[in-house]
Amino acid sequence: MVNLVLVLGDQLSDGLSALAEADSATDVVVMAEVASEASYVPHHPKKIAFTFTAMRKYAAHLQAQGWRVAYTRLDDADNAGSIPAELLRRAEEFGTDRVLVTEPGEWRLIAALRELPLHLTLLEDTRFICTHAEFDAWAKDRKSLRMEYFYREMRRKTGLLMEGDKPVGGKWNFDHDNRKPASGDLFRKAPPQARGDDVLDQVLDLVEARFPDNFGTLRPFQFQTDRAGALRALDHFIIHALPDFGTYQDAMLADDPYLYHAVIGLYLNAGLLDPLEVCDRAARAYADGDAPINSVEGFIRQIIGWREFIRGIYFREGPDYTSRNTLGHDRALPALYWGAETRMNCLHHAVGQTRDLAYAHHIQRLMVTGNFALLAGANPAHVHEWYLAVYADAYEWVEAPNVIGMSQFADGGVVGSKPYVSSGAYIDRMSDYCKGCHYRVKEKTGPRACPFNLLYWHFLIRHRARFSGNPRMAQMYRTFDRMDDARRETVLADADAFLQKLDAGETV
């Protein structure tokens, strides 16, 4: 009997387990652009355009390899509107009830597929380095799950940057060398931009017509949309950016969104690049003397350490993970996240860059947009949905633990041992945002005080019962307690006044 082989928009890999289990001589690949996947959150237009274009090109690639592909475009008259409905339609068309599918990266879609009245074979996603069983075995009986120790196991498993049982350079982690601010550089090369073609042009027109009100700028469109383009982006990073990636990976500049970042996360997460091939390229650059150990180790840690760890957390914690709210935060996500005016220069640039590029690097996400949402007490479910919507590389398996866990501490410490909060001093140290800001980062109270300064103490005090006993946070509370009574009262009163303005929809 014919098997239907479901290939999703983030499974554009020749090594996909569902394809490996199928027979190109008899089976049918099913791919579909459907309204339900394009709109369950208001995705950035660039994200939709990237996904649809990459899907169409990958379908053509499969056909050239001899596969029969049943492909549904968003504007096809008989489009059933969802992945399950498309499978039912194709099952009737081809007279089969058998479906092969590589495990999706969202519990929502896994549940929907399991409810189908079809014979579903759900296969593990072998594109990842750590299996679910391996992660669960590592996590079993541990009081806390910390990425650093998991990462060491992944180094041992892959042999990356290892000399026998010892890490290259004598240390597992070179983060101490990776915290320098950057200065402007007119000669720093940006990642290669997309080359226009008929497929991309057709999809851009479609997205422009169907999603005119979604937050985000569609044109100009910069992302690569096939494996060849993704490999060009990887080549660019290895040659031009990797040598300085580590040193400046936490830096932020208002007029340089990319700095030395790879900007390949969306290609990895969509399946156009393989994580081990990317890490092997970086390791080879170190071996050849083309990039220093702090850059190469820091980059590889993000992929085989953090990326794999986060996926393990998502599937281990289960379908309710995105609804967690340990801190009880319930403030609506401020309108500035959707482009409303703000006087905070850091948020103005981070959100504006997100609007224009569907991209921001990890420190902009964690220490600017994420930090402010946490300090302000935004509902973590709203924050999660925003990140899932606005970034081209966001799929729930990778986005949710980064937001619910790392950024918002809504999981109560599953991902991190403490909340990632800071005053304006950190942003001032690592960026040029504060220089042109309406607020003054050195001021701690008053109408021109940096809102991060005010909200930092407000957050710590309203959650004192939870965090004062945390060894990594005790010094913060001692500092607050050393302030005189009048200063403490003023800081908290000014923070309350700021939050009242935020709630009232005033420009802040």
C-alpha positions as CSV (number, residue, x, y, z in Angstrom):
1,M,0.0,0.0,0.0
2,V,1.1,3.6,-0.7
3,N,2.5,5.6,2.2
4,L,1.9,9.3,2.5
5,V,5.1,10.9,3.7
6,L,4.4,14.2,5.4
7,V,7.2,16.8,5.1
8,L,6.6,19.9,7.2
9,G,8.1,23.4,6.5
10,D,10.8,22.9,9.1
11,Q,11.8,19.5,7.8
12,L,13.5,20.4,4.5
13,S,16.3,17.9,4.9
14,D,17.3,15.0,2.7
15,G,18.2,13.0,5.8
16,L,14.7,13.2,7.2
17,S,13.7,10.0,9.0
18,A,10.3,9.9,7.2
19,L,12.0,10.0,3.8
20,A,14.5,7.3,4.9
21,E,11.6,5.0,5.8
22,A,9.8,5.6,2.5
23,D,10.2,4.3,-1.0
24,S,10.3,6.9,-3.7
25,A,9.1,4.3,-6.3
26,T,5.7,3.9,-4.5
27,D,5.1,6.5,-1.8
28,V,3.8,10.0,-2.0
29,V,5.4,13.0,-0.3
30,V,2.7,15.4,1.1
31,M,3.6,19.1,1.5
32,A,1.1,21.9,2.2
33,E,1.0,25.6,2.8
34,V,-2.0,25.9,5.1
35,A,-3.8,28.8,6.7
36,S,-3.8,27.1,10.2
37,E,0.0,27.0,10.4
38,A,0.5,30.4,8.9
39,S,-1.9,32.1,11.3
40,Y,-2.1,30.3,14.7
41,V,0.1,33.3,15.8
42,P,0.5,36.4,13.6
43,H,3.7,35.3,12.0
44,H,6.1,37.9,10.6
45,P,5.5,38.2,6.8
46,K,9.2,37.5,6.2
47,K,8.9,34.3,8.2
48,I,5.9,33.1,6.2
49,A,7.6,34.1,2.9
50,F,10.8,32.2,3.9
51,T,8.9,29.1,4.8
52,F,6.7,28.9,1.7
53,T,9.5,29.7,-0.6
54,A,11.9,27.2,0.9
55,M,9.1,24.6,0.9
56,R,8.4,25.1,-2.8
57,K,12.0,24.9,-3.7
58,Y,12.5,21.8,-1.6
59,A,9.5,20.1,-3.2
60,A,11.1,20.7,-6.6
61,H,14.3,19.2,-5.3
62,L,12.5,16.1,-4.2
63,Q,10.8,15.8,-7.5
64,A,14.1,16.0,-9.3
65,Q,15.3,13.2,-7.1
66,G,12.5,11.0,-8.3
67,W,9.9,11.5,-5.6
68,R,6.2,12.0,-6.3
69,V,5.2,15.1,-4.4
70,A,1.6,16.2,-3.7
71,Y,2.1,19.9,-3.0
72,T,-0.6,22.3,-2.0
73,R,-0.1,26.0,-2.3
74,L,-1.9,28.4,0.1
75,D,-4.1,29.8,-2.7
76,D,-5.0,26.5,-4.3
77,A,-8.8,26.2,-4.5
78,D,-8.9,22.8,-2.9
79,N,-6.6,23.6,0.0
80,A,-8.1,22.0,3.1
81,G,-6.7,24.6,5.4
82,S,-4.7,22.5,7.9
83,I,-2.1,19.8,7.9
84,P,-4.5,17.1,9.3
85,A,-7.2,18.0,6.8
86,E,-4.7,17.9,3.9
87,L,-3.6,14.5,5.0
88,L,-7.2,13.3,5.0
89,R,-7.7,14.7,1.5
90,R,-4.6,13.1,0.1
91,A,-5.4,9.8,1.8
92,E,-8.7,9.7,-0.1
93,E,-7.0,10.8,-3.3
94,F,-4.4,8.1,-3.2
95,G,-6.5,5.4,-1.6
96,T,-4.4,4.8,1.6
97,D,-4.6,5.3,5.3
98,R,-0.8,5.0,6.0
99,V,1.2,8.1,7.0
100,L,4.9,8.4,7.8
101,V,5.9,11.5,9.6
102,T,9.0,12.7,11.4
103,E,8.0,14.1,14.8
104,P,6.9,17.7,14.6
105,G,8.6,20.3,16.8
106,E,5.3,21.4,18.5
107,W,3.1,19.5,20.9
108,R,0.1,21.2,19.3
109,L,0.7,19.5,15.9
110,I,1.7,16.2,17.4
111,A,-1.6,16.0,19.2
112,A,-3.5,17.0,16.0
113,L,-1.8,14.3,14.0
114,R,-2.4,11.6,16.6
115,E,-6.2,12.3,16.5
116,L,-6.4,11.5,12.8
117,P,-8.3,8.3,11.8
118,L,-5.2,7.1,9.9
119,H,-2.4,4.7,10.5
120,L,0.3,7.1,11.7
121,T,3.9,6.1,12.1
122,L,5.6,8.8,14.1
123,L,9.4,8.7,13.7
124,E,12.0,10.4,15.9
125,D,13.7,13.4,14.4
126,T,17.2,12.0,13.7
127,R,18.6,15.4,12.7
128,F,19.3,16.2,16.3
129,I,22.4,14.9,18.1
130,C,20.7,13.9,21.4
131,T,17.7,11.6,21.3
132,H,14.8,11.9,23.7
133,A,15.9,8.8,25.5
134,E,19.5,10.0,25.9
135,F,18.3,13.4,27.3
136,D,15.9,11.7,29.7
137,A,18.7,9.3,30.9
138,W,21.0,12.3,31.4
139,A,18.4,14.3,33.3
140,K,17.1,11.4,35.5
141,D,17.7,11.9,39.2
142,R,19.4,15.3,38.8
143,K,18.3,18.0,41.2
144,S,18.7,20.6,38.5
145,L,19.3,20.5,34.8
146,R,22.2,22.8,33.8
147,M,23.3,23.2,30.2
148,E,27.0,23.3,31.0
149,Y,27.1,19.7,32.1
150,F,24.9,18.5,29.3
151,Y,27.1,20.3,26.8
152,R,30.2,18.4,28.1
153,E,28.4,15.2,27.3
154,M,27.6,16.4,23.8
155,R,31.3,17.3,23.3
156,R,32.3,13.8,24.3
157,K,29.6,12.2,22.1
158,T,30.6,14.2,19.0
159,G,34.3,14.5,19.6
160,L,34.1,18.2,18.7
161,L,37.0,20.2,20.1
162,M,38.3,17.2,22.1
163,E,41.7,15.7,22.5
164,G,40.9,12.3,23.8
165,D,38.8,12.8,27.0
166,K,40.1,16.4,27.4
167,P,38.7,19.6,25.9
168,V,40.9,21.4,23.4
169,G,42.6,24.4,25.1
170,G,42.2,22.9,28.5
171,K,38.8,24.4,29.3
172,W,35.2,23.5,28.4
173,N,34.1,27.1,28.2
174,F,35.8,30.3,27.1
175,D,32.9,32.7,27.9
176,H,35.2,34.8,30.0
177,D,36.7,36.1,26.8
178,N,33.4,36.8,25.1
179,R,32.0,39.8,26.8
180,K,33.4,42.9,25.0
181,P,31.3,45.7,23.6
182,A,31.8,46.5,19.9
183,S,32.4,49.7,18.0
184,G,31.1,50.7,14.6
185,D,32.9,49.3,11.6
186,L,31.9,50.4,8.1
187,F,33.9,47.5,6.6
188,R,32.2,44.7,8.6
189,K,30.5,42.4,6.0
190,A,26.8,41.8,6.4
191,P,25.4,38.3,5.6
192,P,24.7,37.7,1.9
193,Q,21.3,38.9,0.8
194,A,18.7,36.9,-1.1
195,R,18.9,36.6,-4.8
196,G,15.6,37.3,-6.5
197,D,13.9,34.5,-8.5
198,D,10.5,33.6,-9.8
199,V,9.5,31.4,-6.9
200,L,10.4,34.0,-4.3
201,D,8.7,36.8,-6.2
202,Q,5.5,34.7,-6.4
203,V,5.5,34.0,-2.7
204,L,6.3,37.6,-1.8
205,D,3.2,38.7,-3.8
206,L,1.1,36.0,-2.1
207,V,2.2,36.9,1.4
208,E,1.7,40.6,0.7
209,A,-1.8,40.0,-0.5
210,R,-2.9,37.5,2.2
211,F,-1.2,38.9,5.3
212,P,-1.2,42.7,4.9
213,D,-1.8,43.5,8.5
214,N,0.8,41.2,10.2
215,F,3.5,43.0,12.2
216,G,6.7,43.2,10.1
217,T,8.2,44.5,7.0
218,L,8.1,42.1,4.0
219,R,10.4,43.9,1.5
220,P,13.2,44.0,0.9
221,F,13.5,40.3,1.7
222,Q,17.0,39.2,2.8
223,F,16.9,35.5,3.7
224,Q,18.3,32.6,1.6
225,T,15.5,30.1,0.7
226,D,17.3,26.9,-0.4
227,R,20.2,24.7,0.7
228,A,22.7,26.3,-1.7
229,G,21.9,29.7,-0.3
230,A,22.1,28.5,3.3
231,L,25.6,27.1,2.5
232,R,26.6,30.5,1.1
233,A,25.5,32.0,4.4
234,L,27.5,29.5,6.3
235,D,30.6,30.1,4.2
236,H,30.2,33.8,4.8
237,F,30.0,33.4,8.5
238,I,33.0,31.0,8.8
239,I,35.2,33.2,6.7
240,H,34.2,36.7,7.6
241,A,32.5,36.6,11.1
242,L,33.5,33.5,13.1
243,P,37.0,34.9,14.0
244,D,35.4,37.7,16.0
245,F,32.1,36.0,16.9
246,G,33.1,35.0,20.4
247,T,34.6,38.2,21.5
248,Y,31.7,40.4,20.5
249,Q,28.8,37.9,20.7
250,D,27.1,39.9,23.5
251,A,27.6,43.3,22.0
252,M,24.8,45.5,20.5
253,L,24.9,48.4,18.1
254,A,22.0,50.5,16.9
255,D,23.1,50.6,13.3
256,D,24.6,47.1,13.0
257,P,22.0,44.4,13.5
258,Y,24.3,41.5,12.6
259,L,27.8,42.3,13.9
260,Y,29.6,39.0,13.8
261,H,26.6,36.7,14.3
262,A,26.0,33.7,12.0
263,V,22.4,34.5,11.1
264,I,21.9,30.8,10.2
265,G,19.5,29.8,13.0
266,L,16.5,29.8,10.6
267,Y,18.4,27.6,8.1
268,L,19.3,25.1,10.9
269,N,15.7,25.1,12.3
270,A,14.1,24.7,8.9
271,G,16.5,21.8,8.0
272,L,18.5,23.5,5.2
273,L,21.6,23.0,7.3
274,D,22.7,20.1,9.5
275,P,24.0,21.0,13.0
276,L,27.0,18.7,12.8
277,E,28.1,19.9,9.4
278,V,27.9,23.5,10.7
279,C,30.0,22.6,13.8
280,D,32.5,20.6,11.8
281,R,33.1,23.7,9.6
282,A,33.7,25.8,12.7
283,A,36.0,23.2,14.3
284,R,38.0,23.0,11.0
285,A,38.4,26.7,11.0
286,Y,40.0,26.5,14.4
287,A,42.2,23.5,13.4
288,D,43.4,25.5,10.3
289,G,44.3,28.5,12.4
290,D,41.5,30.7,10.9
291,A,39.5,31.3,14.1
292,P,40.4,31.4,17.8
293,I,39.2,28.9,20.3
294,N,37.0,31.3,22.2
295,S,34.9,32.0,19.1
296,V,34.8,28.5,17.9
297,E,33.9,27.0,21.3
298,G,31.3,29.6,22.0
299,F,29.6,29.0,18.6
300,I,29.7,25.2,18.9
301,R,28.3,25.4,22.4
302,Q,25.3,27.3,21.1
303,I,24.5,24.5,18.7
304,I,25.4,21.1,20.4
305,G,25.0,22.5,23.9
306,W,22.2,25.1,24.1
307,R,20.1,24.1,21.1
308,E,20.1,20.4,22.0
309,F,19.5,21.2,25.7
310,I,16.6,23.4,25.0
311,R,15.0,20.8,22.7
312,G,15.4,18.2,25.5
313,I,13.7,20.5,28.0
314,Y,10.8,21.1,25.6
315,F,9.9,17.5,25.1
316,R,10.7,16.4,28.7
317,E,8.5,19.1,30.2
318,G,5.5,18.3,28.1
319,P,2.6,20.0,26.4
320,D,1.7,22.3,29.3
321,Y,5.1,24.0,29.4
322,T,4.0,27.1,27.5
323,S,1.2,27.8,30.0
324,R,3.5,28.0,33.0
325,N,3.6,31.2,35.0
326,T,5.5,30.6,38.3
327,L,5.9,34.3,39.0
328,G,2.2,35.1,38.5
329,H,2.9,37.8,36.0
330,D,-0.3,39.0,34.3
331,R,0.4,42.4,32.6
332,A,-0.6,42.6,29.0
333,L,2.3,42.8,26.6
334,P,3.0,46.5,26.1
335,A,2.0,48.0,22.7
336,L,5.6,49.0,22.0
337,Y,6.3,45.4,21.2
338,W,4.0,45.8,18.2
339,G,5.6,49.0,17.1
340,A,4.0,51.6,19.3
341,E,6.2,54.6,20.0
342,T,8.6,54.4,22.9
343,R,11.2,56.8,24.3
344,M,13.4,53.8,25.4
345,N,16.1,53.8,22.7
346,C,17.2,50.2,23.3
347,L,13.6,48.9,22.8
348,H,13.0,51.2,19.9
349,H,16.0,49.7,18.1
350,A,15.5,46.1,19.1
351,V,11.8,46.1,18.2
352,G,12.4,48.2,15.0
353,Q,15.0,45.7,13.9
354,T,12.7,42.8,14.6
355,R,10.0,44.5,12.6
356,D,12.3,45.1,9.6
357,L,14.4,41.9,9.6
358,A,12.4,39.2,11.6
359,Y,15.8,38.8,13.3
360,A,17.5,39.9,16.5
361,H,20.5,38.2,18.1
362,H,20.3,36.4,21.4
363,I,21.4,39.3,23.7
364,Q,18.9,41.7,22.1
365,R,16.2,39.0,22.8
366,L,17.3,38.1,26.3
367,M,18.6,41.4,27.8
368,V,16.5,44.0,26.0
369,T,13.0,42.8,24.9
370,G,13.0,39.8,27.3
371,N,14.5,41.6,30.3
372,F,12.0,44.5,30.0
373,A,9.0,42.1,29.7
374,L,10.2,40.2,32.8
375,L,10.9,43.4,34.8
376,A,7.5,44.8,33.9
377,G,5.6,41.6,34.8
378,A,4.3,40.8,31.4
379,N,2.2,37.6,31.1
380,P,4.7,35.0,29.9
381,A,2.1,33.4,27.5
382,H,1.9,36.8,25.7
383,V,5.6,37.1,25.6
384,H,6.0,33.6,24.3
385,E,3.5,34.2,21.5
386,W,5.2,37.4,20.5
387,Y,8.6,35.7,20.1
388,L,7.0,32.8,18.3
389,A,5.4,35.2,15.9
390,V,8.1,37.8,15.1
391,Y,11.3,35.8,14.5
392,A,12.0,33.8,11.4
393,D,13.9,31.2,13.3
394,A,11.2,30.6,15.9
395,Y,9.6,27.2,16.2
396,E,8.0,26.2,19.5
397,W,10.5,23.5,20.5
398,V,13.3,26.0,20.5
399,E,11.5,29.3,21.2
400,A,9.3,28.2,24.2
401,P,12.1,27.1,26.6
402,N,14.2,30.1,25.6
403,V,11.3,32.4,26.5
404,I,9.2,30.6,29.2
405,G,12.4,29.3,30.9
406,M,15.5,31.3,30.1
407,S,13.9,34.8,29.5
408,Q,10.8,34.9,31.7
409,F,11.7,32.4,34.5
410,A,8.1,31.2,34.2
411,D,9.1,27.6,34.6
412,G,10.4,28.3,38.1
413,G,14.0,27.4,37.4
414,V,13.9,24.4,35.1
415,V,16.1,26.1,32.5
416,G,18.0,28.7,34.6
417,S,19.1,28.9,38.2
418,K,18.1,32.6,38.4
419,P,16.1,35.1,36.4
420,Y,18.0,37.1,33.8
421,V,17.3,40.6,34.9
422,S,19.5,43.7,34.8
423,S,19.4,47.4,35.3
424,G,20.3,49.8,32.5
425,A,24.0,49.5,33.4
426,Y,24.3,46.2,31.5
427,I,22.7,47.6,28.3
428,D,24.9,50.7,28.6
429,R,28.1,48.6,28.9
430,M,27.3,46.3,26.0
431,S,25.7,48.7,23.5
432,D,25.5,52.2,22.2
433,Y,21.8,52.4,22.8
434,C,21.9,54.6,25.9
435,K,23.8,57.5,24.2
436,G,20.8,58.8,22.3
437,C,18.1,57.8,24.7
438,H,15.4,60.1,26.2
439,Y,16.1,58.5,29.6
440,R,19.4,58.7,31.4
441,V,21.0,55.5,32.3
442,K,23.0,57.0,35.2
443,E,19.9,58.3,36.9
444,K,18.3,55.9,39.4
445,T,15.2,58.0,40.3
446,G,13.1,60.8,38.8
447,P,11.2,61.3,35.5
448,R,14.3,60.8,33.4
449,A,15.6,57.8,35.2
450,C,16.2,54.7,33.0
451,P,13.1,52.5,33.3
452,F,15.3,49.5,33.6
453,N,16.9,50.9,36.8
454,L,13.5,51.5,38.4
455,L,11.9,48.2,37.3
456,Y,15.0,46.2,38.3
457,W,14.5,47.0,42.0
458,H,10.7,46.8,41.7
459,F,11.0,43.2,40.3
460,L,13.4,42.1,43.0
461,I,11.3,43.5,45.9
462,R,8.0,42.1,44.7
463,H,9.6,38.7,44.4
464,R,11.9,39.0,47.5
465,A,10.4,35.9,49.2
466,R,11.3,33.7,46.2
467,F,14.8,35.0,45.4
468,S,16.4,36.5,48.5
469,G,17.7,33.0,49.4
470,N,19.2,32.4,46.0
471,P,23.0,32.6,46.4
472,R,23.4,34.2,43.0
473,M,21.0,37.1,44.0
474,A,21.7,37.7,47.6
475,Q,24.2,40.5,46.9
476,M,21.4,42.4,45.0
477,Y,19.2,42.4,48.1
478,R,22.0,43.5,50.4
479,T,22.6,46.4,48.1
480,F,19.0,47.5,48.2
481,D,18.9,47.1,52.0
482,R,21.9,49.4,52.4
483,M,19.9,52.3,50.7
484,D,18.3,54.7,53.1
485,D,14.6,54.4,53.6
486,A,13.7,57.5,51.6
487,R,15.7,56.3,48.6
488,R,14.1,52.9,48.7
489,E,10.6,54.4,48.8
490,T,11.4,56.8,46.0
491,V,12.7,54.0,43.7
492,L,9.6,51.9,44.2
493,A,7.2,54.8,43.9
494,D,8.8,55.9,40.6
495,A,8.6,52.3,39.3
496,D,4.9,52.1,40.3
497,A,4.3,55.4,38.4
498,F,6.1,54.1,35.3
499,L,4.0,50.9,35.3
500,Q,0.8,52.9,35.7
501,K,1.7,54.9,32.6
502,L,2.5,51.7,30.8
503,D,-0.9,50.2,31.7
504,A,-2.6,53.4,30.6
505,G,-1.1,53.1,27.2
506,E,0.9,56.2,27.5
507,T,4.2,56.6,25.6
508,V,7.0,55.5,27.8
